[in-house]
Amino acid sequence: MIRAIPFENASEAVTISLDELTGEGDWPLALRGPLFAAERKAYSEAVDEAVKEDEEGTLTEKTLQSVERAGAALRAKLDANRPANPVEATEAANYIKALVAMSRMLQKPDVDKILAELDKVKETSLGSLLAFMHAYNLRFAPAKNATQGEIYRSLYQPMAAARDRVLASLKDPGAGGTPPPVRDDRHAIGHFSALQLEPLDRGTSTQPTKP
């Protein structure tokens, strides 16, 4: 069943988060000065183009490369101009780590190759399916044929039941339940703070590509 599901890359959530993280007043203190003005501008413009393309359809390789180059340029500039204040330096480094890591999530995974591994799995749980989708930044794409439509109908009932269980656990705080978590897009910065960026380096260059 899972092999037949039409998956697509959930890039919109990433581009929107990047856009919200790079608002004019959202940059960490160490990156706000004139020294980083050109790099901030280039990154913001690259992300704006990514958001626009995502709204209209699919991200192009050119736009993905622009986001990656802009992130690499920010990182290189910070490495060459480390703030004297260690707190500001760490904050700026963690911020750029989040930007670089999230930009990698915009790359479309090789879903066919990933799904081929499922030949080794006889059955799995709904939780494992959702965890798999989360790990590879996938979402359900529109059904393109009757078989896919039937799969979605069979998945709807267990997913609706799981949703209802979650909603039941998020009761009114006044009634002793757990309040829903407050959305915080900057959580990504803390999430990626321990990340080593070297494994993510795939020959990304800060030099402009040839026309």
C-alpha positions in Angstrom: 0.0 0.0 0.0 2.7 2.4 1.0 4.6 1.8 -2.3 1.6 3.0 -4.2 1.0 6.2 -2.2 1.9 9.4 -4.3 4.3 11.3 -2.0 5.6 14.8 -2.6 8.2 17.0 -0.9 6.7 19.3 1.7 8.9 22.2 0.8 6.4 24.9 1.5 6.7 24.5 5.3 10.4 24.9 5.1 10.4 28.0 2.8 7.8 29.7 5.0 9.8 29.0 8.1 13.0 30.3 6.5 11.1 33.4 5.4 9.8 34.0 9.0 13.3 33.4 10.4 14.9 36.0 8.2 12.6 39.0 8.7 14.4 42.3 9.1 14.2 42.2 12.9 14.7 38.5 13.3 18.5 38.2 12.6 20.7 37.6 15.7 22.5 40.7 16.9 25.9 39.7 15.5 24.5 39.5 12.0 22.5 42.7 12.0 25.3 45.2 11.3 26.5 46.6 8.0 29.3 44.0 7.8 26.7 41.4 6.9 24.3 43.6 5.0 25.1 42.2 1.6 24.8 38.6 2.8 21.6 39.2 4.6 20.1 40.8 1.5 21.2 38.0 -0.8 19.8 35.3 1.5 16.5 37.1 2.0 16.1 37.6 -1.7 16.9 33.9 -2.4 14.3 32.8 0.2 11.7 35.2 -1.2 12.2 33.7 -4.6 11.9 30.2 -3.1 8.6 31.1 -1.4 7.2 32.6 -4.6 8.1 29.5 -6.6 6.7 27.2 -4.0 3.4 29.1 -4.1 3.3 28.7 -7.9 4.5 25.2 -8.2 7.9 23.4 -7.8 11.2 24.8 -6.7 13.8 25.0 -9.5 17.3 23.8 -9.1 18.6 27.3 -9.8 16.6 28.7 -6.8 17.7 25.9 -4.6 21.4 26.6 -5.5 20.8 30.3 -4.8 19.5 29.6 -1.3 22.5 27.2 -0.6 25.1 29.7 -1.9 23.6 32.5 0.1 23.7 30.4 3.2 27.3 29.3 2.5 28.3 33.0 2.0 26.8 33.9 5.4 28.6 31.0 7.1 31.9 32.0 5.4 31.5 35.6 6.4 30.9 34.7 10.0 33.9 32.3 10.1 36.1 35.2 8.9 34.5 37.7 11.3 33.8 35.9 14.6 32.2 38.3 17.1 34.4 39.0 20.2 31.4 38.3 22.4 31.2 34.5 22.8 27.4 34.5 23.4 26.8 36.5 20.3 29.1 34.3 18.3 27.4 31.1 19.4 23.9 32.6 18.7 25.0 33.6 15.2 26.6 30.3 14.5 23.5 28.3 15.6 21.3 30.6 13.6 23.3 29.9 10.4 23.4 26.2 11.2 19.6 26.2 11.2 19.4 28.1 7.9 21.8 25.8 6.2 20.2 22.6 7.6 16.7 23.7 6.6 17.8 24.7 3.1 19.0 21.1 2.7 15.5 20.0 3.5 14.3 21.8 0.3 16.1 19.2 -1.8 13.6 16.7 -3.2 14.5 13.2 -1.8 14.8 10.3 -4.2 11.5 8.8 -3.1 11.6 5.9 -5.5 14.9 4.7 -4.1 13.7 5.2 -0.6 10.5 3.2 -1.2 12.4 0.4 -2.8 13.8 -0.4 0.6 10.2 -1.1 1.7 10.3 -4.4 -0.2 12.1 -5.7 2.8 9.2 -4.8 5.1 6.1 -7.0 5.2 3.9 -4.7 7.3 4.2 -1.6 9.4 2.2 0.8 11.6 0.5 4.1 10.9 3.0 5.7 13.3 5.9 4.4 11.3 4.4 5.7 8.1 4.0 9.2 9.5 7.5 9.0 11.1 8.9 8.0 7.7 7.2 10.9 6.0 8.4 13.3 8.7 12.0 12.0 8.3 12.1 12.6 4.6 10.0 15.8 4.6 7.2 14.1 2.6 3.4 14.7 2.5 0.5 13.0 0.7 0.1 14.2 -2.9 -3.3 14.2 -4.7 -4.4 10.8 -5.8 -3.9 10.3 -9.6 -5.9 7.1 -10.1 -8.6 4.9 -8.5 -6.0 2.7 -6.7 -4.5 5.7 -4.9 -7.9 7.0 -4.0 -8.8 3.7 -2.4 -5.6 3.7 -0.4 -6.4 7.2 0.9 -9.9 6.0 1.9 -8.5 3.1 3.8 -6.0 5.3 5.6 -8.5 8.0 6.5 -10.2 6.0 9.3 -7.1 5.1 11.3 -5.6 8.6 10.8 -8.9 10.2 11.9 -8.9 8.0 15.0 -5.3 8.9 15.8 -6.2 12.6 15.4 -9.1 12.3 17.7 -6.9 10.7 20.4 -4.5 13.5 20.2 -7.2 16.2 20.3 -8.7 14.4 23.3 -5.4 14.7 25.2 -5.3 18.5 24.5 -8.2 19.4 26.7 -9.0 22.8 28.2 -6.1 23.6 30.6 -8.7 24.6 33.2 -10.1 21.1 33.2 -6.8 19.6 34.0 -5.7 18.8 30.4 -2.5 19.7 28.6 -2.6 23.0 26.7 -1.7 22.9 23.0 2.0 23.8 22.3 2.6 27.4 21.3 4.1 27.6 17.8 7.6 28.9 17.7 9.3 29.0 14.3 12.6 29.9 16.0 12.6 26.4 17.7 14.5 25.3 14.6 17.6 27.2 15.7 17.8 25.2 19.0 17.0 22.0 17.2 20.0 22.3 14.8 22.4 23.9 17.3 24.4 20.7 17.8 24.6 19.9 14.1 27.9 19.4 12.5 27.7 21.2 9.1 30.6 19.4 7.4 28.6 16.3 6.4 26.1 18.7 4.7 28.8 20.3 2.6 28.4 18.9 -0.9 30.8 21.1 -2.7 28.6 24.1 -2.2 30.4 27.1 -3.6 29.9 30.8 -2.7 31.0 31.7 -6.2 28.3 32.6 -8.7 27.5 30.0 -11.3 28.4 30.5 -14.9 25.5 31.6 -17.2 
